[in-house]
Amino acid sequence: MAMAFGMQTLQSSTWPEMCRRWARFESMGWQSLWLPDHFLPTFRRELPMFEAWTMLAGLATATTTARIGVLVSCNTFRHPALLAKQAATVDHISGGRLEVGLGAGWVEWEHDMYGMRYPDAPERVALFGEALEMLDAALRQEVVSFHGEHFSLNEAAFRPGPIQQPRPPLTLAAHSPKMLRLIAPHVDRWNSMGSPDELKERSERLTEALVKIGRDPATVVRSALYVQMITPDEKPWESVEAFVDFAGRYREAGMTEVILQPPPDEAGELFERISREVLPSLAS
């Protein structure tokens, strides 16, 4: 089974350096490029951090072929109508290469730091469900009315619509059984973090949810995000053999895509070899 490979980078470098890095990663064969949606790095709070969607709009002009997106937008940071307008704008700037990511939000201390309310888990799930419905509609239709418990729209105009039709693909982060059922009607790419065994179990639950509503499970991309602090036992950057083994185990778990964060020595020979020689063989 062929696999796709993407790269997620922190928006912590200078603007010229971000442009250089993304252009280089694209030229090396990474098929998708992503930013996280945080106001400071989750595991390295001392680093600077640009805002994700503003940076993504700029980086769209520094790339030409890679799919781009925010992995994933935090639903508690923005009203879904604003996110829909941002997404349509970046889809135009990128020439129709946008992947729209959305998750419920998970970093409580980040909300506290910036004076934002952090709802409890049941409310975050409810907010996410309504936002997802609104976002899906707003990316498909020119005028949308929506009346939920948490969000509402009154004949709100979404013109111009995105380039991609019927809408840009939705990349949705979900881990729990309830969240997997919630995303099933809308998801184009499902993304999660964890070990191969954990992702295999979640993927099977997603398949059950898709079948239950009559969707073909094969139409949904199964995507794993590798974050070293989340899965410290995984060492994909140790050697070519380690990378191949890493990708193979996630593929056996049912993943059709792996998104990684660059190694510390991204200018080194090993990273160059993996990018230019190993990725094409695994993606074929």
URWO-V141777 format. One record per residue. N is the residue number from 1. PSI is psi in whole degrees, -180 to 180 (none if undefined). OMEGA is omega in degrees with one decimal (* if undefined). Layout:
n,psi,omega
N,PSI,OMEGA
N,PSI,OMEGA
//
This chain:
n,psi,omega
1,127,179.0
2,150,178.1
3,152,172.5
4,154,-176.7
5,131,178.4
6,170,-178.2
7,129,173.7
8,127,179.8
9,146,170.7
10,140,176.2
11,57,-175.1
12,-8,178.2
13,173,173.6
14,161,179.5
15,-49,178.2
16,-38,-179.7
17,-37,176.6
18,-44,178.2
19,-44,-178.4
20,-44,-177.4
21,-46,-178.2
22,-40,177.4
23,-39,179.5
24,-47,179.3
25,-41,177.7
26,-45,-178.5
27,-23,-179.0
28,-5,174.4
29,4,175.9
30,125,-167.8
31,-24,177.9
32,149,-177.9
33,136,-169.4
34,154,170.4
35,147,171.5
36,156,-178.9
37,81,177.0
38,158,178.5
39,-15,169.5
40,156,-176.3
41,134,-174.8
42,-39,-175.1
43,-1,178.1
44,76,-170.6
45,-15,-178.5
46,-14,-176.6
47,153,173.0
48,165,-176.9
49,121,172.9
50,159,175.8
51,138,-167.2
52,-52,-172.9
53,-34,175.9
54,-44,178.4
55,-39,-179.5
56,-40,178.7
57,-41,178.1
58,-43,-177.8
59,-20,174.9
60,-28,-179.2
61,-11,179.4
62,-3,-179.6
63,164,-177.6
64,-26,-173.9
65,-31,-175.4
66,144,169.4
67,145,-176.1
68,153,178.7
69,176,173.1
70,123,-175.1
71,97,-16.7
72,162,177.3
73,135,179.8
74,119,-174.0
75,-25,-178.6
76,-2,178.5
77,-27,-172.0
78,149,169.5
79,139,-178.0
80,-26,176.5
81,-39,175.8
82,-43,179.2
83,-40,178.5
84,-42,178.0
85,-42,177.1
86,-44,-177.5
87,-45,179.2
88,-39,179.6
89,-49,-178.8
90,-31,176.3
91,-39,177.1
92,-46,-179.1
93,-37,-176.4
94,-4,-176.7
95,30,176.6
96,37,-179.1
97,12,-172.9
98,138,166.1
99,126,-175.9
100,113,-179.3
101,146,177.4
102,138,174.0
103,169,-174.4
104,-19,-175.1
105,141,-173.5
106,-10,-174.7
107,96,-174.7
108,-43,-176.2
109,-29,178.0
110,-41,176.0
111,-45,179.7
112,-42,-177.7
113,-39,-175.9
114,13,173.5
115,28,179.3
116,142,179.1
117,135,177.6
118,98,-177.3
119,160,175.7
120,171,-171.9
121,-47,179.9
122,-39,179.8
123,-37,177.9
124,-38,177.5
125,-44,179.2
126,-43,177.0
127,-43,-179.9
128,-43,-179.3
129,-44,178.6
130,-43,-179.9
131,-40,-179.5
132,-43,177.2
133,-45,-179.0
134,-45,-179.4
135,-45,179.3
136,-45,179.8
137,-42,-176.0
138,-26,177.8
139,-8,-179.5
140,-29,-168.3
141,152,178.6
142,-33,-179.4
143,132,-174.2
144,133,166.7
145,138,-177.4
146,132,-179.5
147,101,178.4
148,-174,179.6
149,-30,-174.0
150,-31,-176.3
151,151,175.8
152,151,173.8
153,141,179.1
154,94,-178.6
155,50,-178.4
156,131,-178.8
157,135,175.2
158,67,178.0
159,136,-1.1
160,153,173.7
161,172,179.3
162,162,175.3
163,-46,-177.1
164,133,-179.6
165,143,7.6
166,-14,173.0
167,164,171.8
168,150,179.0
169,147,177.6
170,123,173.7
171,115,-171.7
172,131,178.3
173,129,179.9
174,141,-178.2
175,-45,-174.2
176,158,177.6
177,-40,-179.4
178,-44,179.1
179,-38,179.0
180,-38,175.9
181,-35,-177.6
182,-39,-176.3
183,-15,-171.3
184,-41,-178.9
185,-18,-169.2
186,-22,-165.3
187,137,170.0
188,-37,173.1
189,125,174.2
190,133,-179.1
191,140,179.4
192,162,176.5
193,145,177.2
194,-176,180.0
195,164,175.9
196,-41,-179.9
197,-42,179.6
198,-44,-178.3
199,-33,176.5
200,-45,179.8
201,-45,179.3
202,-39,179.9
203,-39,178.0
204,-37,176.9
205,-38,176.8
206,-42,177.5
207,-44,178.2
208,-43,-179.5
209,-38,178.9
210,-45,179.8
211,-38,-177.4
212,-31,179.7
213,9,174.5
214,19,177.2
215,144,177.4
216,117,-178.5
217,-26,-177.7
218,-13,-179.2
219,-5,-177.4
220,125,175.5
221,133,177.4
222,112,-168.3
223,130,177.4
224,131,173.4
225,120,177.4
226,118,174.1
227,119,-172.1
228,-37,-179.0
229,-21,178.9
230,-40,179.9
231,73,-174.1
232,-19,179.8
233,-16,179.0
234,133,-177.0
235,64,-174.4
236,-22,-174.9
237,8,-178.3
238,-34,-177.9
239,170,175.0
240,-44,-178.9
241,-39,178.8
242,-39,179.3
243,-45,-179.9
244,-42,178.0
245,-44,178.1
246,-52,-178.6
247,-39,-178.5
248,-40,-179.9
249,-36,176.1
250,-34,175.7
251,-42,177.3
252,-26,177.5
253,-1,177.6
254,4,-179.8
255,134,176.9
256,-2,178.9
257,143,171.5
258,130,175.6
259,125,-176.6
260,168,168.4
261,144,-172.5
262,151,177.4
263,164,178.9
264,-38,-179.6
265,69,-177.4
266,-9,176.0
267,2,-174.4
268,169,-177.3
269,-38,-178.3
270,-47,179.1
271,-41,178.1
272,-44,-178.6
273,-44,178.5
274,-44,-176.7
275,-46,-170.5
276,-22,-176.9
277,-43,-173.6
278,-45,-177.8
279,-48,-179.3
280,-37,-179.3
281,-36,179.0
282,-27,-178.2
283,-7,-176.4
284,none,*
//
